[in-house]
Amino acid sequence: MDERGSITSQWLRRHNALYQAATRHPFILTIADGSINFQCFKRWLGQDYHFVKAFVRFLASLLPKMPKEATDEEMDTLLGGIVALRDEIYWFRSEAMRWTIQLDLVSIKVTTQEYCEFLEQLSQGNFEYAIAVTALWAIEFVYYESFALCTQSNAKTPTELREACERWSNMEFKNYCVLLKGLADKYLEGSNLHVRQKAEEIFVQILKQEIKFWDMSTCDENCI
Ligand SMILES: Cc1ncc(CN)c(N)n1
């Protein structure tokens, strides 16, 4: 089956409006046009650190679910993702120091808490590997597509935010997302209709969670 006909590509077309809302969110657009209020970026940074710590647990939960017949390349992809998240957490800590954010004093907001609890549910044994790996792809891919907008040649992204945008839009992360999409399609193709429908529901929920996360990071007038 060609790429356009894959299950995940069909979903991206079927849920295009939601997908655009998740990957072209005003928070991202204000980074790309240079108008972002740095207080909004600092709010996002603190909350995303909390999220990434929960995301590590979710990613690790895929390892025991990985089918015995999984290829070496597949195991390498997931292990590579875990190593990358270790580096990501180190990056958050150093970036927080640059912005004088004390991460241990950052209170976790309701939206972040809800997303972390959603990840915790997905980590449970009753979610098939096909659903978990599809969720992993969706969560990573939204960040790639969002931050890739901020590193395009015509973007006016502030210099102070370029490193953050590069993290989730560089070639290595893009290739990682391509590999995850391939794994998602592989296991969705091999699943029954019930699992595919559940996976699509989770995909839609992830897009909605990502939109809420960007909404939370978008400063209103009393941005603190
Ligand atoms: C909310 C969110 N979604 C996705 C990613 C990319 N791992 C992230 N860091 N934060």
PDBQT file of the ligand as one rigid body, heavy atoms in Angstrom, charges set to zero:
ROOT
HETATM    1  C1  LIG A 301       2.510  18.276  25.046  1.00  0.00    +0.000 C 
HETATM    2  C2  LIG A 301       3.626  17.589  24.274  1.00  0.00    +0.000 A 
HETATM    3  N1  LIG A 301       3.347  16.831  23.208  1.00  0.00    +0.000 NA
HETATM    4  C3  LIG A 301       4.395  16.236  22.551  1.00  0.00    +0.000 A 
HETATM    5  C4  LIG A 301       5.699  16.382  22.927  1.00  0.00    +0.000 A 
HETATM    6  C5  LIG A 301       6.809  15.723  22.165  1.00  0.00    +0.000 C 
HETATM    7  N2  LIG A 301       7.359  14.615  22.873  1.00  0.00    +0.000 N 
HETATM    8  C6  LIG A 301       5.922  17.180  24.035  1.00  0.00    +0.000 A 
HETATM    9  N3  LIG A 301       7.176  17.392  24.465  1.00  0.00    +0.000 N 
HETATM   10  N4  LIG A 301       4.895  17.789  24.727  1.00  0.00    +0.000 NA
ENDROOT
TORSDOF 0
